[in-house]
């Protein structure tokens, strides 16, 4: 009970900090607003929120790019804080923030930010789970934890590459790996570098896609040679590292019995028999 109260206190403190940071926006950009006598130029009020679709992502990216011209440090602090908030507390939706990084900061600065923040946030999540949530993770996900524990022990001699395999081929969600690794006694340095390296292709895809979306103004832009070449490069970036890890895994890793959602195939068969 004490551990749960501590976690709630940390979440509450982080939420208050993020709210105060987002509430102190500089004056918003001017835009045309409807008026009974015709369009009048005025100041538009913006409310910051995490994007849930591409339209919201594009709108938020345009607004933050405007602020970045005069308030680069503020936008950087706000983006890093929001990203770490999501990653630290295992909140889904990092793909939209990766795309936002590409749209605001460009492909290379955005990729560096995404890799750094993904790794840092996942490490915070690891530490929070280690400090407050070990017993709760086991109680809520007993079967999945037991399966991963067995696979970790089978691959203890190649633990780093096993974790890389799980990041390249997400048989379990990344947020679940972050909260489970402390239970599995994964050393923090191995966890840190497996996240840093293992999520580079995923981060690259999202960030590069975000930077492309921010440059597209019409459907014709999607089918330009430049855009198609960039999309091909993104596909190769995703396929080549994954193919190498998959080839290594066939010879050195034991990953049989794990399906796409992280549960045991044998367990699924037994459940079906019971029904």
Beta strands, then each sheet from edge to edge (+ up, - down):
strand 1: 30-33
strand 2: 40-43
sheet 1: 1+ 2-
end
